[in-house]
Amino acid sequence: MTRPVTLFTAQWADLPFEEVCELAAGWGFDGLEIACKSQHLDVDRALSDEAYLRGRKEILDRHGLGVWALSNHAQGQLVCDDPLDFRHQNIAGSRTWGDGDAEGVRARASEQVKKTAILARKLGAGVVTGFTGSKIWRYVAMYPPVPEEVIDDGYADFARRWNPIMDVFDSEGVRFALEVHPSEIAYDYWTTARTLAAIDRRAAFGLNWDPSHMMWQDVDPANFIVDFADRIYHVDCKDTRIRAKDGRAGRLGSHLPWGSPRRGWDFVSAGQGDVPFEDAFRALAAIGYEGPISIEWEDARMSRLDGAPRALSFVRSLLWDPPHARFDTAFTQD
């Protein structure tokens, strides 16, 4: 099939970029979904220093790796989150955080996401994956009671902040793919529908399909692909195992660390959990998705050096060739 399989580098940022490239190439990945972290790809430096950007390209070329998508999740998160606090300072970086004034942080983060679109175009990548943040995620429990106009304002705030960002994406010919995820403006089925409506379904704004957080929310990931077929701009393969109900393990995680057997669910290597990947890949084929399939590694109970190639093998097993003729016409009589 034409869909390349890539390795998402966010969980590999402790290693030098060339070492990650060497590992990925050795395992047989087609390329990388590069996280815009200073260790691997510094956005500001790449746009101001031609030698640095050329050096990144040379490393990729040397290992035979392509780039179809960049990720800038951390900067996107800062655009809409409210309040901004110590957690955001930890992910912002000193340039974006500055003096910590909230609106200043949001403005600088917005500029970073815009710059990522420019850098993606320079690298020949058609998609930037990421988060949007959310002014209203903190109200998810809806208690104390939240007036409907507060929720309405949250979606309006998202559209107001992200439409200017999408203007730059349009001008660069690059698309943004939001990872539907708790803490974002779109975190499940209906919030995704409302988010797309809020931004008038403009073509630059779409979705990064990652089924792992859908599973513990009881959202069918294969149906999600079909229902949002025109918005699936990127695919991340991360699996989730739902533990047997014992009357104690809850779906919200109970503030327990990843990998704790007391949690109601946890991330596992692709193919080792409960995501119906075969149904999902059939749905991707049905909608004609031909973009990259990226493997994201977050299994707390398995070494990434074992898990990444194992996940690659599983994903490749699902990339079968489509039929040469449509089923409903293949066996008709002349």
N, C-alpha and C positions, 0 to 999 in steps of 0.2 A: 504494500500500500504506500501511498505517497506521504502519509503522515509521519514526520520525523519524531523520534523519541529523545527528549532532552532531560537534563538533570538540573533541578532548581538549586541554585547555589547558596540560598540563605542560611541553611544549616551547615554550611561548609566554610563559613567566613573566617574560621580560625586557621585555615590553611592558606598558603600562598596561592594566588590565582593560577599560576602555571602548574602547581601540584594538583589542583582540582581538575584542570584540563587534562593532565596526564592520566589521572585516575579514570575520568569519564571516557576518554578515548580508549583506554585499555579495556574497559568493560564493554565497549561497543555502542556507547551513546552517540547519537548523531550531532548533538550540540548541547548548548546550555541555555537555560532561562537565568539570566544573570541578575542577581540582586544588586541594586545600586548602593552598595556599602563601600566605604572608602578602601577597605582591604582588597576589593575585587574590581570595582568600577566607580571611581569618584566622578560624579556628574560634572561638577564645576571644573575640575581639572581636565576632564576629557573634552570639554567644550572650549577651553582656553589654551590647551597645550597639544598641538598637533602631534608632537613626538610621542606623548603619552598615549593618545588614542591610537596612533599607528602601532605602538608597541603592543597594545591589547589585541589589535587585529592580527598582528604577526603571531602572537602566542596561540590564538585560536586557529589560524591557518596552519601553523606548524603541527598541530594535533588533529587536523582535519575536522574541526568542529564548526558548526553553524550557529547563528543566533537568530531566532525568530521572535523572541520576546525579552524585554527587560522587566524587572520588578522594582517598584518603589513603594512598597507597602507602608513603611514607617512614615514617610513624608505625607502620603495621602491621608493617613490616620489623623494627622494634626490639623487638617483643613477644617473639619467640622466638629471635632470633639469639644465638648464643653461639660465640665471645666477641664482646663489643662493643668496638670500637676506634676509631681515628681516622676510619675511613670512616663509621661511624655518627654520630660527632660532627658530621661535615660535613652530614649530612642531617637531624639531629634537631631543630636549632634550640635556642637557649639555654634556653628554658623546659623543654623535655623533657630536655635533657642535664643540666642542673643541675650537681651536683658530679661527675658521671660515674660514680657508684656504679651498677653494672650492674642490680641489682634495682630500684633507684630509677628508673633510666631506663625499664626495662620497665614498671613500674607507671604512670609518667606517660604513656608511649606508649599503654598500654591505655586510660587515661582519655581521651586524645585521640581514639582510634578510637570510643569510646563517645559522646563529644561530637559526633563527625561524624554519627552516626546521628540524634542529636537535631536537629542543624542540617539534615540532609537532609529530615527530616519537616517542619521549618519552611519549607523551600523547595519542598515538594511533590515532592521526588525520592524515588523508591522504592528506590534501590539506592546502596550505597557500594562502589566498586571498590577493590582494594588488594592488598597482600601480607600474608603472615603471619610471614615470617621462618622460620628452621628451626634447631633445635639440632643437626641431623645432616647438613646439606648438606655440611659440611666432610669428611664421610666418604664422599663419592660415589664416590671411586676404590676404596674398600674395601681400601686398603693404606696403612700396615700393617693387618693383619687386624683386623676389627671384630666383636666378639661380637654375636650376634643380639639379646641383651638391651639393648644400647646403642641399636640401631635401634628396638626396641620402646619404650624410654624416650623417644625423640625424639617419637614419635607421641603418647605419653601426656602429655608435656610440652606439646605443642601443644593437646591437648584441655583440659588443666587451665587453660591461660592464656586460651583463646579461648571456652570455654563461658560464663564470666561476661560477656564482651563481647557474646556472642550473646543473653544474657538481656536486655540493654538494647535490642538490635536488635528482639527480639520485642516488648518493651514499646512501642517506637516505631512498630511496623508497617513496618520497613525491613529490607531484606535485604542481606547482605554477599556480594560476588562476588569470589572469589580469582582473580587472574590466574595461571594455571598457567605457571610460569616457573622456570628454573634459579635456585637459591638459596632457593627456597621449599619448604615441607613437601610440596607437590605440584608436581612439575615435569614429569611425563610421564603416560602412561596409568595404569600400575599404582600409582604413588604417589598419583595422584588418587583411585583407587578406595579405597586404604587410608586416605587422609585423610578421605574422607567417612564411612568406617566408624568411624574413630577418634572422630568427633564425633557418632556415632549418627545420621547423615544428618538432623540436625535441619533444619527447613525454613528457618531464617534464614540458613544457610550454603550458598552455592552457588558458581558459577564465572563468571568473566569469560572468554569465549572470545576468545583472541588467538592466531591460528594461526602467528605468525611464529617463535616458539621451538619449536613442534611440528615444523616442517619439517626443521630441521637435526638433530633427534633421530629422524627417520623415523617420527614419529607422524602418522597420517592425520587431518587436522583435520575432515574431513567425517564420518568414522566416529565421531570423538570427540563430535560434536554428537548423533548418534543414540544412542550408548551412554549419554551423560549428559544425556539430553533433559530430565529433570525438574530439572536443576541449572543450565541455561544461563540465567543471570539478566541478563547483559549481554554485548555484543559489541563488541570493538575490532578494527578492520581495519588490520592492519599486515602488510606483505608481506616475504618473504625470497627472495633469489635464491641458489641453490646453484651455486657455480662448478664448472666442469668439473674433474673429477679429473685432477690432473697428477702425482700421486705426492708432492706437497709440501704442498698446502693441506689442512689437517685440519679436522674438524668442530668442534673445541673452540676454534678461533679463535687459538691460538698466542700469546696476549697481544698481538696486533697491534691497532692502533687501528681504529675503525670506518671503513669506506671504503677500507682498504688492499687493493689488488688481490691481495695475497698471502694474504688470508684465504680460507678455504674457503666462507664464506657471508657475506652482509651484508643489512642491511635496505634495502628499496627502497619506492617509492611503491606503494600498493595497485593491483594490476593489472599491475605491471611485473615481478613475480617469479614464483615457482613455486607459490604457494599456489593450490590448485584452488578459487577463489572461487565459480565457478558451481555446482560440486557442493555446496559448503558452504552457499550460499544456498538451494539446493533442499532441503538437509537442514534448515535453519532453518525454511523454509516447512512442511516435513513435520511438524516437531514443534510447529508452531503458535506459534513465537516472534514476538511482536509488540512487543518492547521496542526501545530505541534501538540504532542502528548508529553507533558512534563511530569517527572517523578519528584515528589516532595517527600523528604525523609524526616519523620517525626516519631519513630518507634522507640520508646524509652527502654524497651526490653531486648533490643537487638542491636548489635554493632552496625553502624551505617556502612562499614566496609563489607559486611556480609549482606546487609539488607538491600543496598542500592542495586547491585548486580542481580540479586534475586528478584527484585521488583521489576527491573528491566526485562528479564526473561519472561516474567508473567505477562507484562503488557504486550510484548512482542507476540506472545502466543494468541492474543486476541486480534491482531491486525491482519486478519485474513483478507484475501482479495475478494472484491464484490463479484456477483454473478456477471457473466458476459451479456446476459439479456435479462430483461424484466421478467419476473416470475409469471406474470399474467399473460405474457406473450411468447414465452420460450417454447411452449409445447402446443401452440395452435397449429391447425392443419393449414396447408397452402390452399 
